[in-house]
Amino acid sequence: MNFHIMTLFPEIIHSYMGESIMKRGTEKGEISYKCWNIRDYSKNKHRKVDDYPYGGGAGMVMTVDPIVSCYNHIKEAVFKKPKVIYLTPKGEKFTNEMAVELSKEDDLVLLCGHYEGIDQRAIDMIVDKEVSIGDYVLTGGELPALVLIDSISRHVKGVLGDDDSLDEESFSDGLLEYPHYTRPAEYEGLKVPEVLLSGNHKHINEYRKTESLKLTLERRPDILDISKLSKEDIKILEKLKNIDKQSK
C-alpha cells in the first residue's frame, strides 16, 4: 500500500510516520509513503500557491495549477491514475468500512488543503472522493490525512503485529469495543470484573459481548445495525433496553 500525500507541510507527515506502528509498517515494507510538496510545482518565482477568491470574500484559495501539476507528476511516477482523496469538511464522513475499502488500493493520493480551500477546478479535474473526518474545521488537511493513513494501514495485512486483533476492535462488528483490564487485579479499591479472572472463556466472551452492546446502546445507538446481530445478541440487547427503561 503506497500513500502519496500532496501537502504544503511535509514535516507534519514525516513526524507522525516515523513513530510506532506506522514506522514499523514502513520498515517492513507493508506500507510506504511519499510527501509531494505542492509548492515545488508552483510557477511563481516566490513559490506562491494561493490567491484571492473571485467574487470577493475573506481569506485565500489554493490555486489550481500547482495542485494539478503535482498530481500529474505522481501519476507519472506510479504509471497509472491513482485514486485521489481530498480532505475537506464538505466531504463524506470517514468510517471504518471506508478504511477497509481504501486499504485495497495499491496507490492512494491524499490531497491536503489549506486557507479557505482549493480552486474547485482542481477538485473537478483530479479528485475521486472528498472525505471528512468529522463535523469541525481544522487548519489544514494534514491531520485528517494522517487519520486516514493510520486507520487504512491497520487493515493492510502485516502492518499490525497481530492481524486477529482487528476482529475485536470498535466498529469491526458494528459495535463499540468492550472495556479492557490488566494487572493488578485490584487498584485503589477498584477490582477487575470477576468473570475476566475466571478462566471460563464462554462466560468471558458473553461478558465482553454484553459490554460492547451496552456501550454502543448508551453512546452510539446510531451505529447499531440489528441485521448484523445474532439472535443471542438481540436477546442481550432487548434485556439491556428493558433494564434501561426500568432505571428511568
C-alpha positions as CSV (number, residue, x, y, z in Angstrom):
1,M,0.0,0.0,0.0
2,N,1.6,3.3,-1.1
3,F,0.4,6.6,0.2
4,H,1.1,9.8,-1.7
5,I,0.5,13.0,0.3
6,M,0.1,16.3,-1.5
7,T,0.9,18.9,1.1
8,L,2.4,22.3,1.9
9,F,3.8,21.0,5.2
10,P,5.5,17.6,4.7
11,E,7.3,17.7,8.1
12,I,3.9,17.2,9.8
13,I,3.6,13.9,7.9
14,H,7.2,12.8,8.4
15,S,7.0,13.4,12.2
16,Y,4.0,11.0,12.7
17,M,5.1,8.4,10.1
18,G,8.4,8.0,11.9
19,E,6.8,6.5,15.1
20,S,5.1,3.4,16.4
21,I,3.1,1.2,14.1
22,M,3.4,3.5,11.1
23,K,7.2,3.3,11.4
24,R,7.2,-0.5,11.7
25,G,4.8,-0.8,8.8
26,T,7.1,1.2,6.5
27,E,10.2,-0.6,7.7
28,K,8.6,-4.0,7.0
29,G,7.6,-2.7,3.5
30,E,3.9,-3.3,4.1
31,I,3.2,0.3,3.5
32,S,5.1,3.2,2.0
33,Y,4.5,7.0,1.9
34,K,5.9,9.9,0.0
35,C,5.2,13.6,0.5
36,W,4.8,15.7,-2.5
37,N,5.3,19.4,-1.7
38,I,2.7,21.4,-3.7
39,R,5.0,24.5,-3.6
40,D,7.5,22.6,-5.7
41,Y,5.1,22.8,-8.6
42,S,4.3,26.5,-8.5
43,K,5.5,28.5,-11.4
44,N,5.5,31.6,-9.3
45,K,9.1,32.8,-8.5
46,H,8.2,33.0,-4.8
47,R,6.5,29.6,-4.9
48,K,3.2,31.2,-4.2
49,V,0.3,28.7,-4.2
50,D,-2.6,30.9,-3.2
51,D,-4.6,33.8,-4.4
52,Y,-7.7,36.0,-3.7
53,P,-11.0,34.3,-4.5
54,Y,-13.1,35.5,-7.4
55,G,-16.2,37.2,-6.2
56,G,-14.6,38.5,-3.1
57,G,-14.7,37.2,0.4
58,A,-12.3,36.6,3.3
59,G,-9.2,34.5,3.1
60,M,-7.2,33.0,0.2
61,V,-7.7,30.0,-2.0
62,M,-5.1,27.5,-3.2
63,T,-4.6,27.9,-6.9
64,V,-5.3,25.1,-9.4
65,D,-2.1,24.8,-11.4
66,P,0.4,23.7,-8.7
67,I,-2.1,21.1,-7.5
68,V,-2.8,19.6,-10.9
69,S,0.9,19.7,-11.9
70,C,1.8,17.9,-8.6
71,Y,-0.8,15.3,-9.3
72,N,0.4,14.8,-12.9
73,H,3.9,14.0,-11.5
74,I,2.5,11.5,-9.1
75,K,0.6,9.8,-11.9
76,E,3.8,9.6,-14.0
77,A,5.6,8.1,-11.0
78,V,3.1,5.3,-10.5
79,F,2.4,4.7,-14.2
80,K,-1.4,4.9,-13.8
81,K,-4.2,7.0,-12.5
82,P,-4.3,6.6,-8.7
83,K,-7.4,7.2,-6.5
84,V,-7.3,10.8,-5.1
85,I,-8.9,11.7,-1.8
86,Y,-9.4,15.4,-0.9
87,L,-9.7,16.0,2.8
88,T,-12.4,18.6,3.4
89,P,-15.2,19.3,5.9
90,K,-17.6,19.1,3.0
91,G,-16.7,15.5,2.2
92,E,-18.3,12.2,3.0
93,K,-17.8,11.1,6.6
94,F,-14.9,8.7,7.1
95,T,-15.8,5.3,8.5
96,N,-14.2,2.0,9.3
97,E,-15.9,0.5,6.3
98,M,-14.3,3.2,4.1
99,A,-10.9,2.4,5.6
100,V,-11.3,-1.3,4.8
101,E,-12.3,-0.5,1.2
102,L,-9.5,2.0,0.6
103,S,-6.9,-0.5,2.0
104,K,-7.4,-2.5,-1.1
105,E,-5.8,0.3,-3.3
106,D,-2.2,-0.1,-4.4
107,D,-1.7,3.7,-4.5
108,L,-3.7,6.3,-2.7
109,V,-3.2,10.1,-3.1
110,L,-4.3,12.3,-0.2
111,L,-4.7,16.0,-1.1
112,C,-4.3,18.3,1.9
113,G,-6.0,21.7,1.5
114,H,-5.2,25.0,3.3
115,Y,-6.5,28.5,3.6
116,E,-10.2,28.7,2.6
117,G,-9.9,25.6,0.4
118,I,-8.7,24.9,-3.1
119,D,-9.8,26.0,-6.6
120,Q,-12.9,23.9,-7.5
121,R,-11.3,23.1,-10.9
122,A,-8.6,21.1,-9.2
123,I,-11.3,19.1,-7.5
124,D,-13.2,18.6,-10.7
125,M,-10.0,17.6,-12.6
126,I,-8.3,15.1,-10.3
127,V,-10.3,14.3,-7.1
128,D,-12.2,11.0,-6.9
129,K,-13.6,11.3,-3.5
130,E,-14.0,14.1,-0.9
131,V,-13.7,12.9,2.7
132,S,-14.3,14.5,6.1
133,I,-13.1,13.1,9.5
134,G,-15.8,15.0,11.4
135,D,-18.1,18.0,11.7
136,Y,-15.5,20.6,12.6
137,V,-12.8,22.7,10.8
138,L,-9.1,22.3,11.1
139,T,-6.2,24.5,9.9
140,G,-5.2,22.1,7.1
141,G,-5.6,18.7,5.7
142,E,-2.5,17.1,7.2
143,L,-4.1,15.8,10.4
144,P,-7.1,14.3,8.5
145,A,-4.7,12.7,6.0
146,L,-2.8,11.1,8.9
147,V,-6.0,9.8,10.4
148,L,-6.8,8.1,7.1
149,I,-3.3,6.7,6.7
150,D,-3.3,5.3,10.3
151,S,-6.8,3.8,10.0
152,I,-6.3,2.4,6.5
153,S,-2.8,1.0,7.3
154,R,-4.3,-1.1,10.1
155,H,-6.2,-3.1,7.5
156,V,-3.2,-3.8,5.4
157,K,-2.0,-7.3,6.1
158,G,1.2,-7.4,8.1
159,V,1.1,-3.9,9.4
160,L,-0.2,-4.9,12.8
161,G,1.8,-7.4,14.9
162,D,-1.4,-9.4,15.3
163,D,-3.9,-9.1,12.5
164,D,-6.5,-11.0,14.5
165,S,-6.8,-8.0,16.9
166,L,-8.7,-6.2,14.1
167,D,-11.6,-8.5,14.7
168,E,-12.2,-7.2,18.2
169,E,-11.7,-3.5,17.7
170,S,-14.5,-1.0,17.8
171,F,-16.6,-0.9,14.6
172,S,-15.2,-4.1,13.3
173,D,-18.6,-5.8,14.0
174,G,-20.7,-2.7,14.1
175,L,-20.2,-2.3,17.9
176,L,-18.0,-0.3,20.2
177,E,-15.3,-2.3,21.8
178,Y,-15.7,-3.7,25.3
179,P,-13.5,-2.4,28.3
180,H,-10.0,-3.8,28.9
181,Y,-8.2,-4.6,32.1
182,T,-4.7,-5.7,33.0
183,R,-2.7,-6.3,36.2
184,P,-3.1,-5.6,39.1
185,A,-6.4,-7.3,39.7
186,E,-7.3,-4.5,42.3
187,Y,-6.2,-0.9,42.3
188,E,-7.2,1.6,45.0
189,G,-10.3,-0.4,45.7
190,L,-11.3,-0.8,42.0
191,K,-11.4,-4.5,41.0
192,V,-11.2,-6.3,37.7
193,P,-14.6,-8.0,37.0
194,E,-14.5,-11.5,38.4
195,V,-15.6,-13.1,35.1
196,L,-12.3,-12.0,33.5
197,L,-10.4,-13.8,36.2
198,S,-12.5,-17.0,36.0
199,G,-10.7,-18.6,33.0
200,N,-14.1,-19.6,31.6
201,H,-13.8,-18.4,28.0
202,K,-17.5,-18.9,27.3
203,H,-18.5,-16.6,30.1
204,I,-15.8,-14.1,29.3
205,N,-17.0,-13.9,25.6
206,E,-20.6,-13.4,26.8
207,Y,-19.4,-10.6,29.2
208,R,-17.5,-8.8,26.5
209,K,-20.3,-9.1,24.0
210,T,-22.8,-7.7,26.6
211,E,-20.4,-4.8,27.4
212,S,-20.0,-4.0,23.7
213,L,-23.7,-3.9,23.2
214,K,-24.2,-1.8,26.4
215,L,-21.6,0.8,25.4
216,T,-23.0,1.0,21.9
217,L,-26.5,1.4,23.1
218,E,-25.5,4.1,25.5
219,R,-23.1,6.1,23.4
220,R,-23.6,5.3,19.7
221,P,-27.1,3.9,19.2
222,D,-26.9,5.4,15.7
223,I,-24.5,2.7,14.6
224,L,-26.5,-0.3,15.9
225,D,-27.5,-2.5,13.0
226,I,-29.9,-5.3,14.1
227,S,-29.3,-7.1,10.8
228,K,-25.7,-7.7,11.8
229,L,-26.5,-9.1,15.2
230,S,-27.0,-12.8,16.1
231,K,-30.2,-14.0,17.8
232,E,-28.3,-14.2,21.1
233,D,-27.0,-10.6,20.6
234,I,-30.6,-9.4,20.1
235,K,-31.7,-11.1,23.3
236,I,-28.9,-9.4,25.2
237,L,-29.8,-6.0,23.6
238,E,-33.5,-6.4,24.5
239,K,-32.6,-7.2,28.1
240,L,-30.3,-4.1,28.2
241,K,-33.1,-1.9,26.8
242,N,-35.6,-3.2,29.4
243,I,-33.1,-2.5,32.2
244,D,-32.6,1.0,30.8
245,K,-36.4,1.6,30.8
246,Q,-36.8,0.3,34.4
247,S,-34.0,2.6,35.6
248,K,-35.9,5.6,34.2
